């Protein structure tokens, strides 16, 4: 059953989150739902967690963060030539 949730966040955070959701081709509501599911229930098997959420929730080790940043930079370079 769907229900509405009202959040109060800094305007800049909202703007960045909206841009991120567009790049992920998912609604902001779905990204928030997936994140909350991941931190409260351990997530579901069919929902992939994004690299950014992994960093924020401490799922990956600090050394892997730099690797992910490099992979993302390479992705952006390839897709926006």
Residue pairs with C-beta under 8 A, 6 or more apart in sequence:
7 32
9 17
17 28
17 31
18 28
20 31
20 52
21 27
21 28
21 30
21 31
24 31
24 50
31 50
31 53
34 43
34 47
34 49
34 53
35 53
35 56
35 57
37 43
37 44
37 47
38 47
38 49
38 53
38 57
39 57
43 49
49 57
49 59
51 60
51 68
51 71
51 72
53 59
54 60
54 68
55 65
55 68
60 68
